[in-house]
Amino acid sequence: MNYLIIGACAAGVSAAKEILKNRKPDDQISIFTDENYPFYYRPRLIECLSGEVEVEDIIINDQQWFEDNNIDLHLDEKIIKIDAENKKIMSENDQYNYDKLLLANGSHCFVPPFSGVELENIFTLRTAADLKTINRAAEKAKKAVVVGGGLLGLEIAYNFAKAGLDTTVLEVAPYLLPMQLDKKGGDLLEQKLKQNNVKVITDASTNGFEGQKNVERVVLEDQTIEADLVLISTGVRCNNGLAENLQIDQNRGIIVDSKMQTSNPDIYAAGDVAEFDNNVYGIWPPALAQGRIAGKVMSGEEAEFKGYVPSHKLKVAGINVVSLGELNKDGEYEEEILVENDTYVKVIKDNGEKIGALIVGQYSEQNQILADVKR
């Protein structure tokens, strides 16, 4: 059996590890990536912005591991076409046959149609190569602006500030993390970020960027901000391009069933590129889980992916944030604020039963509250 995997990421490598367990003597496993690095822990890339961690420090399986396990790893080889009828994939220089194919080629950063986005020193962060380029620019920069105050944007800003840059976050919503917090929680998080030398502007509608060759200013509707480095963190989109000409079902991502199988029985998808039950998770833990299921099923085992409930315990720029259960966005339930000072703790109740909780900061009774919330 010839197993081909596009993507040396969480989903792709976890699938390969499952195939290894069921490998027969004549089976071949090949992994293709357009990156220069083997399997690394992508969520920790952000830490490399402060210079405290190097990309080499976050590699999980190096090239020697792939060689030792007789996995044919193709670094820096971008797959540009899939011929499903003849069961082949093509790069610019070669083509490869498959019996089972896994698409684990992830996602890319979404960049809104800002004016001036073509100026130099405007970046997105998705890969180790991006990180190296940003760090070279950051060595000469003084003022950084992060467009997007979601989890990723806040972490990026925190690490820029740790590296000594004058850092500002722009969030279009009225407060930080509106999907995870209420206004009091978001406002407290903003205060704590400011204590860590991160400036925050909410209700910030970014129009574009100005400068000669390099970016010099970020233009908002009501003001401009000086910047010689900009990082855009406004979400991701699935890398669906390879599947465009295939007769497989797609929506936001490539649609898969509980076996990670697409509508073509010999093609599977997992991780950021896959859509399961109308969900594209876009985070590390479900990518690992989906990859494991795909690897098991591709190599003959029975397995099913049953969905994923994201972890609600977060570290946002080193600050403890918990968002669990019903958040009462529509004001339907009873709310009780337990602590409101340097730490914010709120529980949401339905007929006296705890159905949700928010925590920003350290709280000694946190584990008890989480245990009490009915999910």
C-alpha positions in Angstrom: 0.0 0.0 0.0 1.3 3.4 -0.9 0.3 6.1 1.6 0.8 9.8 0.6 0.3 12.6 3.1 0.3 16.3 2.1 1.4 18.3 5.2 4.0 17.6 7.8 1.9 19.1 10.5 -0.1 17.8 13.6 -2.7 16.0 11.5 -0.3 14.6 8.9 2.4 13.3 11.2 -0.1 11.9 13.8 -1.7 10.0 10.9 1.7 8.6 9.8 2.4 7.4 13.4 -0.9 5.4 13.3 -0.1 3.9 9.9 3.3 2.9 11.3 1.6 0.7 13.9 -0.2 -1.3 11.1 2.5 -1.1 8.5 3.1 -4.2 6.3 6.5 -4.9 4.9 5.7 -3.5 1.4 3.9 -0.4 2.6 5.3 3.0 1.8 4.7 6.2 3.6 5.6 9.6 2.1 5.0 13.0 3.5 5.2 16.3 1.5 5.6 19.8 2.9 6.4 23.1 1.3 8.3 24.1 4.5 12.0 23.6 5.2 11.4 22.3 8.7 10.1 18.8 9.7 7.4 18.4 12.3 7.4 21.3 14.9 5.0 22.5 17.6 3.3 25.4 15.7 1.5 26.9 18.7 4.9 27.8 20.2 6.0 29.8 17.1 4.7 32.9 18.8 7.1 32.5 21.7 10.0 32.8 19.2 9.0 36.4 18.5 10.5 37.5 21.9 13.8 35.7 21.1 13.5 33.4 24.2 12.8 30.3 22.0 14.3 29.3 18.7 12.5 27.4 16.0 15.0 24.6 16.4 13.8 24.3 20.0 10.2 23.4 19.1 10.9 20.6 16.6 9.1 17.5 17.7 10.3 15.0 15.2 13.5 15.8 13.3 14.6 14.4 9.9 16.5 11.6 11.6 13.2 10.4 13.2 11.6 10.2 9.8 14.6 8.3 8.4 14.6 5.9 11.4 10.9 5.1 10.7 11.4 4.7 7.0 9.1 7.6 6.2 10.0 9.4 3.0 9.9 13.1 4.0 9.9 15.6 1.2 10.8 19.0 2.6 10.4 22.2 0.5 8.3 20.3 -2.1 5.0 21.9 -2.8 2.2 19.7 -4.3 0.4 21.7 -6.9 -2.1 19.2 -8.4 -4.0 16.0 -7.6 -5.1 13.6 -10.3 -7.7 11.6 -8.5 -8.7 9.6 -11.6 -5.2 8.2 -12.0 -4.4 8.4 -8.2 -1.4 10.7 -8.6 -0.1 13.9 -7.0 2.2 16.3 -8.8 4.8 18.8 -7.6 6.6 21.2 -10.0 9.4 18.6 -10.6 7.8 15.2 -10.1 4.7 13.0 -9.7 3.8 10.3 -7.2 1.3 7.5 -7.2 -0.9 6.7 -4.2 -3.3 4.1 -2.9 -4.5 6.2 0.0 -4.1 10.0 0.1 -4.4 12.3 3.2 -4.9 16.0 2.8 -3.4 17.6 5.9 -2.2 20.8 4.3 -3.6 23.2 6.8 -4.8 26.7 6.4 -3.5 30.2 5.5 -3.9 33.6 7.1 -6.8 35.7 6.0 -5.9 39.3 5.1 -8.8 41.8 4.7 -8.6 44.1 1.6 -6.7 46.9 3.5 -5.2 49.7 1.4 -1.4 49.7 1.4 -1.1 46.1 2.4 1.7 45.6 -0.2 4.1 47.8 1.8 7.1 46.1 3.3 7.3 45.1 7.0 3.6 44.0 7.0 3.4 40.3 7.9 1.2 37.4 8.9 2.5 34.5 11.1 1.7 31.0 10.1 5.0 29.1 9.5 8.6 29.0 10.8 9.7 30.8 7.6 7.3 33.6 8.4 8.8 33.8 11.9 12.4 34.1 10.7 11.4 36.9 8.4 9.4 38.8 11.1 12.3 38.4 13.5 14.8 40.0 11.1 12.4 42.9 10.7 11.8 43.2 14.4 15.5 43.6 15.1 15.4 47.0 13.3 11.9 48.0 14.4 10.7 50.2 17.2 7.0 50.4 17.0 4.8 47.3 16.3 1.1 47.2 15.6 -0.9 44.0 15.7 -4.2 44.1 13.8 -6.6 41.7 15.5 -7.1 41.2 19.2 -8.1 37.6 19.2 -6.1 34.9 21.1 -3.3 34.7 18.6 -3.1 38.5 18.2 -2.8 39.1 21.9 -0.1 36.4 22.2 1.9 38.0 19.4 1.6 41.5 20.9 2.7 40.2 24.3 5.8 38.6 22.8 6.6 41.8 20.7 6.5 43.8 23.9 8.7 41.3 25.7 11.2 41.8 22.9 11.2 45.5 23.7 9.0 46.9 20.9 6.5 49.7 21.5 3.4 47.5 20.8 -0.2 48.3 20.1 -3.1 45.9 19.5 -6.1 47.0 17.4 -9.4 45.2 18.1 -12.5 46.0 16.1 -14.9 44.9 18.8 -15.8 47.0 21.9 -13.7 44.9 24.2 -11.1 42.1 23.9 -12.0 38.4 23.3 -15.8 39.1 22.7 -16.3 35.4 21.8 -14.9 34.2 25.1 -15.6 37.1 27.6 -18.1 39.7 28.6 -17.2 43.4 28.7 -16.0 43.4 32.3 -13.7 40.5 31.7 -12.4 42.0 28.4 -11.8 45.3 30.1 -9.8 43.7 32.9 -7.8 41.7 30.5 -7.0 45.0 28.7 -5.8 46.5 32.0 -3.5 43.5 32.6 -2.1 43.7 29.1 -1.3 47.4 29.6 0.6 46.4 32.8 2.7 44.2 30.4 3.5 47.1 28.2 0.9 46.3 25.5 -1.3 49.2 24.4 -4.9 48.3 23.3 -7.3 50.2 21.1 -10.8 48.8 20.9 -13.6 49.8 18.5 -10.6 50.1 16.1 -11.7 49.9 12.5 -8.5 49.6 10.4 -8.7 51.2 6.9 -5.1 50.5 5.7 -1.5 51.4 5.8 0.7 54.3 4.6 4.4 54.7 3.9 6.9 55.1 1.1 8.5 51.7 0.8 8.1 50.4 4.3 5.0 50.8 6.4 5.1 54.0 8.5 1.5 54.4 9.7 -1.6 52.4 10.4 -4.7 54.4 9.3 -7.9 54.0 11.4 -11.2 55.7 10.8 -10.5 58.3 13.4 -6.7 58.4 13.8 -3.3 57.2 12.5 -0.7 55.3 14.5 3.0 55.2 13.8 4.4 51.8 13.1 7.5 50.3 11.4 6.3 46.7 11.7 2.7 45.4 11.4 1.4 41.9 12.0 -2.1 41.1 10.7 -3.9 38.5 12.8 -7.4 38.4 11.5 -8.2 34.7 11.2 -7.4 31.8 8.9 -8.9 30.1 5.9 -8.7 26.4 4.8 -6.2 25.5 2.1 -8.8 24.1 -0.2 -7.0 24.9 -3.4 -5.7 21.4 -4.2 -9.2 20.1 -4.0 -10.8 22.7 -6.3 -10.8 20.5 -9.4 -11.6 17.2 -7.6 -15.1 15.9 -7.3 -15.1 15.9 -3.5 -17.6 17.8 -1.3 -16.4 21.2 0.1 -17.8 24.1 2.1 -15.5 26.2 4.2 -13.2 23.2 4.3 -13.0 19.8 2.7 -16.0 17.9 4.1 -15.2 14.7 5.9 -17.2 12.0 7.7 -16.4 10.6 11.2 -13.7 8.4 9.5 -12.0 11.5 8.1 -13.0 10.2 4.6 -14.0 12.7 1.9 -16.6 11.9 -0.7 -13.8 10.1 -2.6 -13.2 6.9 -0.6 -9.4 6.9 -1.3 -8.9 10.6 -0.2 -9.0 11.7 3.5 -8.6 15.1 5.1 -7.7 16.1 8.6 -6.7 19.2 10.6 -7.2 22.8 9.6 -8.2 21.9 6.0 -11.0 19.5 7.1 -14.6 20.3 7.9 -16.5 17.9 10.2 -20.1 18.4 11.1 -20.0 22.0 10.0 -16.9 22.7 12.2 -13.5 23.8 11.1 -11.6 23.7 14.4 -8.3 25.4 13.4 -6.4 24.4 16.6 -3.8 21.8 17.5 -5.6 19.2 19.7 -8.4 18.3 17.2 -5.9 18.3 14.4 -3.9 15.6 16.3 -7.1 13.7 17.0 -8.3 13.8 13.4 -4.9 12.8 12.1 -4.9 9.7 14.4 -8.4 8.7 13.2 -7.4 9.2 9.5 -4.2 7.1 10.0 -6.1 4.3 11.7 -8.8 4.1 9.1 -6.5 4.4 6.1 -4.4 1.5 7.4 -7.4 -0.8 8.1 -8.5 -0.1 11.7 -12.0 0.9 12.8 -12.1 4.4 14.3 -14.4 7.4 14.5 -13.9 11.1 15.2 -16.8 12.3 17.5 -16.1 16.0 17.5 -14.1 18.2 19.9 -15.0 20.5 22.8 -12.3 23.1 22.9 -10.4 23.6 26.1 -11.7 26.6 28.1 -8.6 27.1 30.2 -6.4 29.6 28.4 -3.3 31.6 29.0 -3.6 34.9 27.2 -0.2 36.7 27.3 0.6 34.9 30.5 -2.8 35.8 32.1 -5.2 33.1 33.3 -8.5 33.2 31.3 -11.3 30.7 31.7 -14.5 30.7 29.6 -16.8 27.8 30.2 -20.3 26.8 29.2 -23.1 29.2 28.8 -21.9 32.8 28.6 -25.3 34.5 28.7 -24.7 36.7 25.8 -28.5 37.3 25.4 -29.0 38.0 29.1 -31.5 35.1 29.6 -29.9 33.7 32.8 -29.0 34.7 36.3 -25.5 36.0 36.9 -23.5 36.1 40.1 -20.2 38.0 40.3 -18.0 36.4 42.9 -14.9 38.6 42.6 -14.5 41.9 40.9 -11.2 43.6 41.4 -7.8 42.5 40.2 -9.4 39.2 39.4 -12.9 38.8 37.8 -15.0 35.8 38.5 -18.6 35.4 37.3 -20.9 32.3 37.3 -24.1 31.9 35.1 -27.0 30.0 36.6 -30.2 28.5 35.4 -32.7 27.9 38.2 -29.8 27.9 40.7 -27.7 25.4 38.7 -24.3 26.6 37.5 -24.2 26.5 33.7 -21.3 28.8 32.8 -18.3 30.6 34.3 -15.8 33.4 33.4 -12.5 33.9 35.2 -9.8 36.5 34.4 -6.8 36.3 36.7 -5.8 33.9 39.4 -8.6 32.4 41.6 -7.9 29.8 44.3 -11.4 28.2 43.9 -11.2 27.9 40.1 -11.1 24.1 40.0 -14.2 23.8 42.3 -16.1 26.2 40.1 -15.2 24.3 36.9 -16.2 21.0 38.6 -19.6 22.5 39.5 -20.6 23.8 36.1 -23.0 21.5 34.3 -22.1 20.9 30.7 
